[in-house]
Amino acid sequence: KTDIFIDLFCGGLDICLNSQAEQHVANDICTPLIDLYRYLQNTEKIKILDRIDFLLDFYSISMTNETGYLSLRKDYNESRDPILLMVLMSNSFNHQIRFNKKGEFNMPFGRERCCYNKKMGNNIIGLIDFIHGNKIKFENKDFREFELCGNEFLYCDPPYEKTTAVYNSGWTENEDRELLCLLDNSSKKGCKFALSCVLLHNGIENMIIKKWAEKYTVHEINWKYHNSNYQKKDKSKNAGMEVCITNF
């Protein structure tokens, strides 16, 4: 357990949900996502669940009703109501989020693949309970804007520069270098950190991170993403390697 746990690229809050700290700081540059978390934080649980049930019924959300999904997407893009985004993600392809240059949600329908279900409903309840039951500060900053004191635990799961997932768009070698510099500086201040990253993807190595990691501890992660890209054929170890790099 740590005093301050900072998740610099918090995404779906998976790491925060499974960490213990006196205070959590969950940051993401995706403004609509942080708006959703702040809505959950500041709204009674019963009201949230009632609104979700209403929206599921109003738009006839199902695994096959693309018309209802597109209607919901249109209404969200006009209103930017955070709770509509949550229901949208329940039926979007691979439950992912993506926005165009106008800031409009444009993820396609997850036909017969992704749909709101009982398990997802239970996960949402768990998420609400966690947010309401813990001291969490939600931030919407670029990672370069963070100033660290030295008593934090910093977790980073940034976009992966060598991969092509929708959430990695815009991340380049320059961002890799700046993040590694931030981690070096945080370590000098006394922070502990953990960096999740891809060293090898489709046979291509990230040499910037590989060389930088020589001064730290590298833990290889054996995770299989069965649902992330069902079209990928080469699933051998040589095709990709994900690691967690720590300074302890």
BAFI-3210 file (N, C-alpha, C; in Angstrom, 3 decimals, decimal comma, padded with zeros to 6 digits):
// residues 248
n [1|2|3|4|5|6|7|8|9|10|11|12|13|14|15|16|17|18|19|20|21|22|23|24|25|26|27|28|29|30|31|32|33|34|35|36|37|38|39|40|41|42|43|44|45|46|47|48|49|50|51|52|53|54|55|56|57|58|59|60|61|62|63|64|65|66|67|68|69|70|71|72|73|74|75|76|77|78|79|80|81|82|83|84|85|86|87|88|89|90|91|92|93|94|95|96|97|98|99|100|101|102|103|104|105|106|107|108|109|110|111|112|113|114|115|116|117|118|119|120|121|122|123|124|125|126|127|128|129|130|131|132|133|134|135|136|137|138|139|140|141|142|143|144|145|146|147|148|149|150|151|152|153|154|155|156|157|158|159|160|161|162|163|164|165|166|167|168|169|170|171|172|173|174|175|176|177|178|179|180|181|182|183|184|185|186|187|188|189|190|191|192|193|194|195|196|197|198|199|200|201|202|203|204|205|206|207|208|209|210|211|212|213|214|215|216|217|218|219|220|221|222|223|224|225|226|227|228|229|230|231|232|233|234|235|236|237|238|239|240|241|242|243|244|245|246|247|248]
n.u [000,842|000,466|001,036|000,261|-001,062|-000,496|-002,033|-001,051|-002,005|-004,906|-007,125|-009,446|-009,513|-008,634|-006,232|-006,202|-008,482|-007,545|-005,606|-004,120|-004,240|-003,731|-004,554|-005,762|-004,746|-006,113|-005,432|-006,095|-005,753|-007,947|-010,683|-013,607|-013,732|-012,718|-014,635|-016,809|-016,011|-015,934|-018,600|-019,698|-018,526|-019,759|-022,451|-025,348|-025,472|-027,854|-029,220|-027,534|-027,649|-030,369|-030,608|-029,014|-030,484|-032,815|-031,835|-030,910|-033,317|-034,748|-033,294|-033,397|-031,234|-029,189|-027,514|-027,840|-029,187|-028,389|-029,372|-030,482|-028,130|-026,708|-028,410|-028,226|-025,515|-025,505|-027,072|-025,431|-023,179|-024,277|-025,127|-023,161|-023,475|-022,287|-023,210|-024,439|-022,258|-021,167|-023,082|-022,897|-020,298|-020,773|-021,803|-020,130|-017,597|-015,503|-015,783|-014,519|-013,303|-013,350|-012,602|-013,314|-011,686|-013,331|-014,138|-016,131|-017,721|-016,912|-016,832|-017,515|-020,464|-020,682|-021,599|-023,229|-021,180|-020,303|-022,008|-024,170|-024,469|-025,261|-022,887|-021,341|-022,947|-022,609|-019,896|-019,920|-021,303|-019,398|-017,352|-018,532|-018,888|-016,227|-015,224|-016,845|-016,110|-013,455|-010,656|-010,260|-008,716|-009,532|-007,842|-007,237|-004,952|-002,083|000,590|003,040|002,635|002,618|003,736|005,888|006,324|007,860|007,038|005,279|003,717|004,136|002,326|002,432|000,834|001,176|000,104|001,134|003,904|004,783|002,588|-000,735|-003,270|-006,459|-006,393|-003,782|-003,124|-001,268|000,776|004,226|007,780|008,922|007,172|007,589|010,274|010,053|008,373|010,003|012,044|010,630|010,098|012,700|013,411|011,471|012,251|014,713|013,818|012,799|010,490|008,641|008,202|006,273|006,283|004,315|004,764|005,377|007,935|008,462|006,843|005,085|007,535|009,102|011,335|011,212|013,593|014,342|013,078|014,012|016,816|016,891|015,747|017,718|018,887|017,076|014,607|013,289|010,290|008,873|005,702|003,147|000,587|-002,506|-004,452|-007,331|-009,568|-008,889|-007,820|-009,032|-008,298|-005,631|-002,928|-000,341|000,636|002,807|005,516|007,665|006,448|005,503|006,172|005,325|006,089|006,766|008,340|010,299|011,586|012,473]
n.v [-001,199|002,262|005,813|007,846|007,054|007,288|007,051|007,469|007,242|006,515|005,276|002,686|002,477|000,107|-000,575|001,184|000,242|-002,087|-001,485|-000,360|002,492|005,530|007,763|008,167|009,212|009,690|009,968|011,098|011,957|012,039|013,865|013,426|010,933|011,423|013,257|011,535|009,913|011,835|012,516|010,099|010,122|012,251|011,751|010,145|006,623|005,160|006,852|006,890|004,188|003,962|005,728|004,453|002,067|003,226|004,353|002,100|000,851|002,858|003,261|000,738|-001,092|-003,665|-006,687|-006,686|-004,464|-002,076|000,355|001,558|001,920|003,734|005,903|006,561|007,231|009,522|011,245|011,454|012,770|015,220|016,130|015,505|014,215|012,554|010,010|008,856|008,211|006,091|004,060|003,885|002,811|000,271|-001,061|-000,562|-001,378|-003,826|-002,581|-000,126|003,316|006,125|009,165|011,610|014,304|016,424|015,947|014,120|011,114|008,159|005,414|002,229|000,085|-002,763|-005,286|-008,300|-008,978|-007,271|-006,180|-004,653|-006,383|-008,642|-009,147|-006,926|-004,955|-005,542|-004,986|-002,239|-001,386|-002,126|-000,372|002,133|001,909|001,753|004,278|005,944|005,108|005,653|007,920|009,793|011,642|013,034|013,756|015,700|015,899|016,502|014,192|015,390|017,576|016,984|017,435|016,105|015,137|013,272|011,327|009,647|006,794|005,912|004,882|003,807|003,242|003,748|004,810|002,575|002,888|001,310|-000,085|-000,473|000,045|001,704|003,514|004,306|006,240|008,995|008,835|008,947|008,329|010,525|011,133|008,821|009,207|011,548|010,672|008,707|010,311|011,763|009,671|008,968|011,329|011,330|009,109|009,953|011,798|010,192|008,761|005,738|003,710|002,105|000,887|-000,098|-001,581|-002,181|-004,056|-005,492|-005,840|-007,444|-008,407|-006,131|-004,192|-001,952|000,058|002,331|002,259|-000,244|000,061|002,091|000,755|-000,821|000,044|-000,452|-002,693|-005,360|-006,929|-009,607|-009,953|-012,260|-012,052|-012,647|-011,359|-012,128|-010,947|-008,611|-008,319|-010,115|-010,795|-011,036|-013,034|-014,042|-015,175|-015,836|-015,899|-014,462|-012,565|-010,551|-008,810|-007,965|-005,925|-005,102|-002,457|-001,558|000,562|-000,637]
n.w [000,000|-000,766|-000,211|-002,126|-005,152|-008,492|-011,529|-014,579|-017,155|-017,190|-018,451|-018,553|-015,775|-014,641|-013,267|-011,076|-009,748|-008,721|-006,888|-003,794|-001,869|-000,002|-001,311|-004,597|-007,813|-010,813|-014,096|-017,413|-020,836|-022,373|-022,523|-022,522|-021,236|-018,641|-017,872|-017,658|-015,472|-013,462|-013,404|-012,447|-009,956|-008,682|-008,566|-007,274|-006,693|-007,221|-008,929|-011,146|-012,006|-012,553|-014,703|-016,604|-017,020|-018,087|-020,498|-021,864|-022,380|-023,753|-026,139|-027,095|-026,744|-027,930|-029,080|-031,766|-032,685|-034,531|-035,391|-033,099|-031,647|-033,284|-033,161|-030,457|-030,422|-032,040|-030,460|-028,204|-029,279|-029,790|-027,301|-025,397|-022,996|-020,233|-019,235|-021,382|-022,921|-021,465|-021,867|-024,627|-024,936|-024,054|-026,198|-028,304|-030,776|-029,559|-027,113|-027,097|-027,171|-029,338|-030,976|-033,471|-035,329|-034,814|-032,308|-032,022|-031,065|-032,737|-032,893|-034,319|-034,380|-032,287|-033,454|-032,626|-030,962|-028,900|-026,112|-023,700|-020,671|-017,935|-016,506|-017,224|-016,091|-013,360|-013,149|-013,575|-011,306|-009,392|-010,136|-009,612|-006,833|-006,020|-006,804|-005,248|-002,748|-002,238|-001,974|-004,608|-007,121|-010,117|-013,039|-015,996|-017,842|-019,960|-019,880|-019,492|-017,939|-015,282|-011,953|-009,632|-006,222|-004,825|-003,117|-004,304|-005,936|-009,160|-011,869|-015,195|-018,179|-021,127|-024,489|-027,099|-029,021|-031,175|-032,049|-033,538|-032,515|-031,974|-029,837|-029,718|-031,471|-032,634|-030,802|-030,561|-031,164|-029,951|-027,826|-026,327|-025,523|-023,954|-021,903|-020,722|-019,777|-017,856|-016,072|-015,271|-013,916|-011,902|-010,470|-009,465|-007,654|-005,726|-006,122|-006,678|-009,555|-012,146|-015,366|-017,968|-021,081|-024,611|-025,887|-028,118|-031,168|-033,627|-034,527|-034,527|-032,710|-029,916|-029,647|-028,277|-025,725|-024,923|-024,642|-022,720|-020,548|-019,491|-017,152|-015,210|-013,719|-015,530|-016,166|-017,718|-019,250|-019,501|-021,116|-022,767|-025,275|-026,093|-027,178|-028,403|-031,001|-033,287|-035,819|-036,030|-037,000|-036,447|-033,513|-032,032|-029,630|-030,618|-032,114|-030,471|-027,383|-024,206|-021,414|-017,952|-016,479|-013,759|-011,096|-008,858]
ca.u [000,000|001,239|000,286|-000,343|-000,912|-000,843|-002,168|-000,843|-002,824|-005,780|-008,003|-010,628|-009,316|-008,384|-005,147|-006,675|-009,442|-006,828|-004,491|-004,461|-003,515|-004,475|-005,156|-005,525|-004,848|-006,362|-005,293|-006,145|-005,877|-009,263|-011,600|-014,908|-013,587|-012,614|-015,966|-017,636|-015,613|-016,366|-020,058|-019,931|-018,075|-020,618|-023,851|-025,774|-025,437|-029,182|-029,561|-026,727|-028,187|-031,690|-030,415|-028,519|-031,634|-033,699|-031,215|-030,914|-034,680|-035,164|-032,648|-033,519|-029,863|-029,040|-026,355|-028,152|-029,900|-027,436|-030,101|-030,537|-026,773|-026,366|-029,231|-027,588|-024,253|-025,841|-027,520|-024,273|-022,335|-024,951|-025,300|-021,952|-023,905|-021,357|-023,814|-024,673|-020,988|-021,014|-023,940|-022,309|-019,165|-021,251|-022,143|-019,174|-016,709|-014,507|-016,012|-013,493|-013,739|-012,554|-013,229|-012,719|-011,052|-014,358|-014,465|-017,323|-017,512|-017,165|-016,573|-018,623|-021,302|-020,081|-022,654|-023,129|-019,862|-020,203|-023,316|-024,404|-024,976|-025,273|-021,511|-020,955|-023,697|-021,933|-018,625|-020,227|-021,603|-018,110|-016,643|-019,170|-018,578|-014,815|-015,077|-017,507|-015,543|-012,039|-010,254|-009,723|-008,698|-009,488|-007,138|-007,332|-003,732|-001,004|001,492|004,187|002,236|002,636|004,864|005,931|007,010|008,844|006,440|004,218|003,963|003,693|002,094|002,246|000,512|000,931|-000,082|002,324|004,348|004,986|001,361|-001,667|-004,601|-007,045|-006,046|-002,367|-002,953|-000,620|001,915|005,421|009,033|009,156|006,426|008,316|011,468|009,659|007,872|011,148|012,716|009,809|010,298|014,045|013,371|010,668|013,075|015,720|013,121|012,432|009,260|008,698|007,373|006,117|005,922|003,900|005,045|005,661|009,300|008,491|005,518|005,206|008,942|009,803|011,704|011,272|014,974|014,460|012,735|014,875|018,110|016,634|015,357|018,880|019,244|015,975|014,226|012,318|009,477|008,099|004,300|002,564|-000,851|-003,079|-005,613|-008,143|-010,660|-008,440|-007,656|-009,293|-007,770|-004,185|-002,598|000,917|000,513|003,985|006,229|008,540|005,655|005,298|006,558|004,941|006,861|006,584|009,661|010,212|012,845|012,671]
ca.v [000,000|003,492|007,018|008,447|006,222|008,054|006,311|008,588|006,993|005,620|004,489|002,104|002,438|-001,265|-000,621|001,851|-000,635|-003,194|-000,957|000,184|003,731|006,525|008,642|007,834|010,249|009,025|010,975|010,693|013,128|011,954|014,670|012,791|009,837|012,017|013,813|010,416|009,530|012,892|012,357|008,968|010,522|013,293|011,380|009,010|005,361|004,753|007,703|006,410|002,910|004,211|006,348|003,416|001,219|003,997|004,498|000,782|000,607|003,906|003,035|-000,704|-001,570|-005,110|-007,072|-006,615|-003,237|-001,028|001,615|002,143|002,337|004,946|006,984|006,917|007,904|010,851|012,056|011,759|013,768|016,514|016,563|015,183|013,741|011,464|008,708|008,301|007,627|004,790|003,096|003,714|001,899|-001,094|-001,671|-000,218|-002,460|-004,138|-001,685|000,912|004,682|006,833|010,427|012,212|015,609|017,332|015,528|013,273|009,681|007,539|003,975|001,504|-000,834|-004,076|-006,246|-009,702|-009,164|-006,497|-005,668|-004,541|-007,628|-008,667|-009,029|-005,531|-004,212|-005,755|-004,257|-000,811|-001,202|-002,162|000,864|003,223|001,706|002,105|005,728|006,577|004,654|005,969|009,290|009,802|012,921|012,810|014,815|015,656|016,604|015,869|013,617|016,278|018,653|016,524|017,746|015,076|015,555|012,267|010,300|008,994|005,621|006,330|003,780|004,301|002,323|004,720|004,236|001,852|003,543|000,358|-000,809|000,280|000,120|003,034|004,408|004,649|007,254|010,236|008,595|008,757|008,142|011,723|010,944|007,797|009,814|012,488|009,903|008,072|011,391|012,011|008,563|009,136|012,436|010,924|008,177|010,754|012,465|009,205|008,052|004,417|003,698|000,905|001,240|-001,181|-001,190|-003,234|-003,999|-006,158|-005,948|-007,939|-008,564|-004,842|-003,826|-000,555|000,151|003,449|001,774|-001,389|000,551|002,832|-000,173|-001,559|000,501|-000,781|-004,105|-005,673|-008,112|-009,976|-010,232|-013,249|-011,799|-012,942|-010,527|-012,907|-010,167|-007,310|-008,318|-011,489|-011,030|-011,215|-014,435|-014,421|-015,002|-016,412|-015,018|-013,583|-011,501|-009,465|-009,012|-006,873|-005,989|-004,068|-001,990|-000,889|001,067|-001,282]
ca.w [000,000|-000,881|000,167|-003,317|-006,347|-009,687|-012,782|-015,492|-018,342|-016,413|-019,303|-017,922|-014,315|-014,187|-012,298|-009,856|-009,075|-008,091|-006,100|-002,480|-001,592|000,767|-002,304|-005,995|-008,825|-012,089|-015,148|-018,815|-021,709|-023,027|-021,717|-022,289|-020,277|-017,314|-017,584|-017,220|-014,112|-012,542|-013,274|-011,543|-008,623|-008,107|-008,735|-006,459|-007,431|-007,679|-010,067|-012,270|-012,479|-013,134|-016,010|-017,518|-017,370|-018,968|-021,813|-022,510|-022,843|-024,685|-027,431|-027,411|-026,903|-028,039|-029,878|-033,194|-033,045|-034,894|-035,503|-031,765|-031,297|-034,037|-032,610|-029,193|-030,746|-032,524|-029,325|-027,357|-029,941|-029,696|-025,906|-024,605|-021,679|-019,908|-019,033|-022,721|-023,348|-020,820|-022,551|-025,947|-024,841|-023,820|-027,481|-029,356|-031,151|-028,522|-025,977|-027,165|-027,454|-030,339|-031,351|-034,661|-035,096|-034,303|-030,954|-032,052|-030,890|-034,039|-032,857|-034,936|-033,616|-032,046|-033,788|-032,200|-030,343|-027,673|-025,704|-022,262|-020,101|-016,471|-016,021|-017,362|-015,081|-012,073|-013,194|-013,412|-009,883|-008,704|-010,448|-008,851|-005,407|-005,816|-006,911|-004,100|-001,483|-002,135|-002,239|-005,972|-007,844|-011,551|-013,753|-017,456|-018,220|-020,694|-018,866|-019,283|-017,030|-013,885|-011,078|-008,587|-004,989|-004,435|-002,253|-005,060|-006,777|-010,485|-012,805|-016,566|-019,271|-022,201|-025,824|-027,537|-030,247|-032,264|-032,359|-034,372|-031,913|-032,155|-028,739|-029,805|-032,508|-032,224|-029,905|-031,384|-030,432|-029,142|-026,570|-025,575|-024,910|-022,912|-020,770|-020,068|-019,044|-016,674|-015,128|-014,704|-012,954|-010,748|-009,698|-008,757|-006,551|-004,716|-006,480|-007,284|-010,749|-012,957|-016,742|-018,849|-022,464|-025,585|-026,408|-029,412|-031,777|-035,006|-034,837|-034,507|-031,347|-029,507|-029,176|-027,341|-024,391|-024,602|-024,153|-021,476|-019,482|-018,987|-015,802|-014,313|-013,676|-016,571|-015,894|-018,902|-018,947|-020,404|-021,224|-024,080|-025,513|-027,020|-027,766|-028,877|-032,452|-033,678|-037,151|-035,979|-037,249|-035,807|-032,070|-031,413|-028,704|-031,382|-032,730|-029,530|-025,985|-023,332|-020,177|-016,932|-016,070|-012,464|-010,533|-007,548]
c.u [000,872|000,384|-000,468|-000,036|-001,397|-000,876|-002,176|-001,665|-003,928|-006,746|-009,247|-010,540|-009,017|-007,314|-005,553|-007,601|-008,746|-005,598|-005,007|-003,594|-004,378|-005,197|-004,778|-005,631|-004,964|-006,379|-005,463|-006,357|-007,215|-010,305|-012,959|-014,848|-013,512|-013,929|-016,905|-017,296|-016,046|-017,878|-020,376|-019,579|-019,071|-022,109|-024,178|-025,861|-026,796|-029,600|-028,801|-027,343|-029,559|-031,562|-029,902|-029,664|-032,572|-033,129|-031,186|-032,278|-035,076|-034,585|-032,702|-032,142|-029,826|-027,810|-026,593|-028,789|-028,907|-028,110|-030,182|-029,187|-026,410|-027,177|-028,649|-026,291|-024,494|-026,242|-026,365|-023,430|-022,954|-024,993|-024,043|-022,317|-023,067|-022,009|-024,170|-023,408|-020,800|-021,849|-023,430|-021,184|-019,608|-021,551|-021,180|-018,253|-015,590|-014,614|-014,986|-014,117|-012,793|-013,323|-012,536|-012,173|-012,039|-014,747|-015,693|-016,946|-017,847|-016,839|-017,762|-019,330|-020,609|-021,050|-022,309|-021,795|-019,769|-021,565|-023,382|-025,014|-024,858|-023,876|-021,036|-021,663|-023,054|-020,602|-018,840|-020,546|-020,309|-017,302|-017,211|-018,815|-017,130|-014,626|-015,687|-016,809|-014,082|-011,789|-009,550|-009,809|-008,558|-008,873|-007,254|-006,157|-002,898|000,006|002,664|003,896|002,349|003,914|004,803|006,750|008,076|008,276|005,328|004,696|003,329|003,553|001,783|001,960|000,152|000,526|001,230|002,725|004,472|003,726|000,365|-003,073|-005,116|-006,612|-004,569|-002,081|-002,306|000,555|003,129|006,643|009,332|008,443|007,091|009,490|011,093|009,106|009,028|011,947|011,950|010,023|011,685|014,047|012,563|011,462|014,129|015,111|012,729|011,149|009,577|007,797|007,298|005,616|005,555|004,129|005,311|007,090|009,396|007,073|005,674|006,660|009,750|010,061|011,604|012,638|015,160|014,199|013,654|016,206|017,940|016,412|016,535|019,250|018,165|015,677|013,102|011,617|008,664|006,697|003,744|001,053|-001,310|-004,368|-006,513|-009,157|-010,194|-008,260|-007,816|-008,761|-006,266|-003,834|-001,359|000,842|001,687|004,662|007,113|007,780|005,473|005,743|006,186|005,650|006,366|007,973|009,519|011,591|013,053|012,721]
c.v [001,241|004,691|007,592|007,571|007,031|007,121|007,350|008,479|006,026|004,806|004,009|001,941|001,040|-001,332|000,041|000,945|-001,742|-002,731|-000,407|001,406|004,633|007,483|008,161|009,104|009,531|010,079|010,353|011,942|013,154|012,647|014,004|011,659|010,375|012,676|012,723|010,029|010,586|012,864|011,223|009,335|011,434|012,986|010,155|007,746|004,989|005,570|007,257|005,144|003,072|004,813|005,338|002,525|001,939|004,076|003,177|000,477|001,601|003,680|001,573|-001,320|-003,095|-005,405|-006,913|-005,299|-002,097|000,332|002,323|002,662|003,650|006,152|007,481|007,687|009,330|011,768|012,394|012,861|015,160|017,041|016,459|014,810|012,517|010,093|008,054|007,638|006,249|003,721|002,848|002,689|000,458|-001,814|-001,311|-001,402|-002,624|-003,225|-000,562|002,283|005,299|008,072|010,981|013,599|016,651|016,996|014,644|011,805|008,986|006,049|003,229|000,566|-002,197|-005,209|-007,681|-010,016|-008,481|-005,916|-005,588|-005,849|-007,574|-008,495|-007,585|-004,665|-004,335|-005,011|-002,755|-000,504|-001,192|-000,899|002,036|003,121|002,095|003,618|006,431|006,237|004,987|007,444|009,321|011,206|012,615|014,022|014,600|016,456|015,803|015,369|014,528|017,404|018,252|016,936|016,806|015,551|014,560|011,163|009,520|007,663|005,947|005,111|004,363|003,148|003,183|004,035|003,608|002,309|002,573|-000,394|000,117|000,350|001,558|004,010|004,798|005,745|008,511|010,059|008,230|008,487|009,338|011,620|009,880|008,427|010,751|011,774|009,252|009,100|011,709|010,929|008,632|010,209|012,069|009,981|008,912|011,462|011,498|008,463|006,628|004,454|002,308|001,348|-000,021|-000,734|-002,419|-003,043|-004,591|-006,294|-006,308|-007,994|-007,281|-004,428|-002,319|-000,346|001,285|002,964|000,621|-000,930|001,276|001,886|-000,922|-001,167|000,186|-002,280|-004,364|-006,984|-008,424|-010,396|-011,191|-013,078|-012,115|-012,164|-011,204|-012,052|-008,897|-007,247|-009,737|-011,808|-011,294|-012,690|-014,884|-014,136|-015,636|-015,400|-014,030|-012,419|-010,326|-009,818|-007,772|-007,054|-004,941|-003,723|-001,196|-000,393|000,530|-002,782]
c.w [000,000|-000,489|-001,027|-004,522|-007,543|-010,888|-013,888|-016,777|-017,925|-017,257|-018,572|-016,419|-013,777|-013,098|-010,989|-009,050|-008,304|-007,319|-004,774|-002,215|-000,727|-000,173|-003,697|-006,833|-010,161|-013,182|-016,532|-019,659|-022,432|-022,153|-021,496|-021,269|-018,853|-016,922|-017,081|-015,779|-013,088|-012,344|-012,301|-010,103|-007,925|-008,208|-007,881|-007,307|-008,003|-008,892|-011,315|-012,863|-013,116|-014,531|-017,034|-017,969|-018,332|-020,379|-022,573|-023,108|-023,942|-026,085|-027,874|-027,675|-026,911|-028,899|-031,376|-033,633|-033,321|-034,991|-034,163|-031,327|-031,990|-033,570|-031,294|-029,449|-031,213|-031,365|-028,393|-027,978|-029,915|-028,265|-025,060|-023,168|-021,309|-019,783|-020,368|-023,252|-022,730|-021,526|-023,972|-025,920|-024,632|-025,120|-028,612|-029,633|-030,121|-027,304|-025,939|-027,413|-028,469|-030,768|-032,595|-034,322|-034,578|-032,860|-030,872|-031,888|-032,205|-034,069|-033,454|-033,966|-033,469|-032,289|-033,385|-031,526|-028,989|-027,319|-024,181|-021,755|-018,583|-015,895|-016,101|-016,328|-013,710|-012,020|-013,003|-011,953|-009,072|-008,922|-009,655|-007,375|-005,105|-005,831|-005,707|-002,779|-001,277|-002,451|-003,593|-006,550|-009,327|-012,242|-015,253|-018,030|-019,216|-019,655|-018,554|-018,303|-015,562|-013,180|-009,882|-007,407|-004,557|-003,563|-002,969|-005,657|-008,122|-011,385|-014,175|-017,513|-020,478|-023,497|-026,286|-028,932|-031,425|-032,660|-033,052|-033,790|-031,976|-031,061|-028,745|-030,829|-031,942|-031,288|-030,743|-030,509|-029,538|-027,797|-025,708|-024,823|-023,756|-021,683|-020,013|-019,264|-017,762|-015,625|-014,494|-013,620|-011,713|-009,852|-008,886|-007,558|-005,440|-004,996|-006,914|-008,522|-011,364|-014,323|-017,506|-020,285|-023,325|-026,092|-027,797|-029,930|-033,243|-035,458|-034,814|-033,057|-031,126|-028,856|-028,173|-025,918|-023,983|-024,030|-022,813|-020,308|-018,881|-017,563|-014,773|-014,363|-014,672|-016,253|-017,146|-018,493|-019,980|-020,407|-022,636|-024,228|-026,552|-027,760|-028,454|-030,387|-032,961|-035,071|-037,146|-036,070|-036,483|-034,321|-031,336|-030,509|-029,453|-032,011|-031,788|-028,126|-025,187|-021,993|-019,200|-016,401|-014,782|-012,019|-009,127|-007,720]
res [k|t|d|i|f|i|d|l|f|c|g|g|l|d|i|c|l|n|s|q|a|e|q|h|v|a|n|d|i|c|t|p|l|i|d|l|y|r|y|l|q|n|t|e|k|i|k|i|l|d|r|i|d|f|l|l|d|f|y|s|i|s|m|t|n|e|t|g|y|l|s|l|r|k|d|y|n|e|s|r|d|p|i|l|l|m|v|l|m|s|n|s|f|n|h|q|i|r|f|n|k|k|g|e|f|n|m|p|f|g|r|e|r|c|c|y|n|k|k|m|g|n|n|i|i|g|l|i|d|f|i|h|g|n|k|i|k|f|e|n|k|d|f|r|e|f|e|l|c|g|n|e|f|l|y|c|d|p|p|y|e|k|t|t|a|v|y|n|s|g|w|t|e|n|e|d|r|e|l|l|c|l|l|d|n|s|s|k|k|g|c|k|f|a|l|s|c|v|l|l|h|n|g|i|e|n|m|i|i|k|k|w|a|e|k|y|t|v|h|e|i|n|w|k|y|h|n|s|n|y|q|k|k|d|k|s|k|n|a|g|m|e|v|c|i|t|n|f]
***
